[in-house]
């Protein structure tokens, strides 16, 4: 007998109110016989793809959940500290607990300031989460306009942060490390980004990594010392340790290990979505683009389990990525379905417009529409994923 045959509603707890978790909760709310609880540590939804704007005071990055959630979703403002798999209960920081029939693990990603770099955890600031950006924004206000600011990380987050600050008149140095500037973009798009940064006075340091961070400087691995009144660490992301600390298997980064239906390999009552999911040990790129489809697929997997039917596997085709360069320029990089870039991009004001429309689309056309019409969201399909990659076992860690 499946759960839909029971007289009481099935309890589904969604951990994490980001792009994946909020959409999953809304999609689940379409069933009157499913009781949906969304657990999130903040009372407002955070648009992480706008945190660089919030930092530079060029935009906001939070939205009231009341405008986003479907009527059947109950929001609990709290943090999960442990998942009691045997008891099917989520332990909360407040001391309480929530029982569940199914759990959607959508805790997202977080900052990854490395403890291996001396001084980084003490003197470098992250922009990965809202609280990080809030502290950094306050700290930035204490730095004179001509005070040197160093952004560590040549990926999209680092570039957007550096560009936003440079357009506001800040003296910015961007340290790329040993990777290319915007390594996920095509060569023509990378050249465009480099030229924009150069025109706006951003000093780009290539082929050098930060060896240590001081209160007023960064030291590169060639021994060079560069003055830095404020150092921002934007080189990579980590994930919360909740899954591993709860005795569930994860990949090397800490993402919950699942099969291709996003079902936890240790417990089919737990389904993962977003940045914290590692299907077959081969996670999709951490992105707002992937978060929505992963959240929708996770919800569909839960609904299939409840109905006693076989859930479908994740099938997501990528179309590219967007990058903002301040408020008046941007890049829309096109890509093949497997997320490899092609030598075609849209730059300038058109690129900026596409990025802004994309940000609005994620909230209005995905999350809000799913609240009004659960099950309505679709996504590009046809991406290719191996069912059991050979590297999966190498990435698994045992708690």
Secondary structure as UniProt FT lines:
FT   HELIX           3..5
FT   STRAND          10..15
FT   HELIX           19..28
FT   TURN            29..30
FT   TURN            32..33
FT   STRAND          34..40
FT   STRAND          44..46
FT   HELIX           48..50
FT   HELIX           51..56
FT   STRAND          62..64
FT   HELIX           65..67
FT   TURN            71..72
FT   STRAND          73..77
FT   STRAND          80..84
FT   TURN            85..88
FT   STRAND          89..92
FT   TURN            93..94
FT   STRAND          97..99
FT   STRAND          102..105
FT   STRAND          109..111
FT   TURN            115..116
FT   HELIX           120..123
FT   STRAND          124..126
FT   HELIX           130..140
FT   TURN            141..142
FT   TURN            145..146
FT   STRAND          148..152
FT   HELIX           156..167
FT   TURN            168..169
FT   STRAND          171..177
FT   TURN            181..184
FT   HELIX           187..199
FT   TURN            200..201
FT   STRAND          203..206
FT   STRAND          210..214
FT   TURN            215..216
FT   STRAND          217..220
FT   TURN            221..222
FT   STRAND          225..227
FT   STRAND          230..233
FT   STRAND          237..239
FT   HELIX           242..245
FT   TURN            246..247
FT   TURN            252..253
FT   STRAND          256..258
FT   TURN            260..261
FT   STRAND          263..264
FT   TURN            268..269
FT   STRAND          270..272
FT   HELIX           274..276
FT   STRAND          277..279
FT   TURN            280..281
FT   HELIX           288..307
FT   STRAND          320..325
FT   TURN            326..328
FT   STRAND          329..335
FT   TURN            337..338
FT   STRAND          341..346
FT   HELIX           348..361
FT   HELIX           362..368
FT   HELIX           369..372
FT   TURN            374..375
FT   TURN            390..391
FT   HELIX           392..395
//
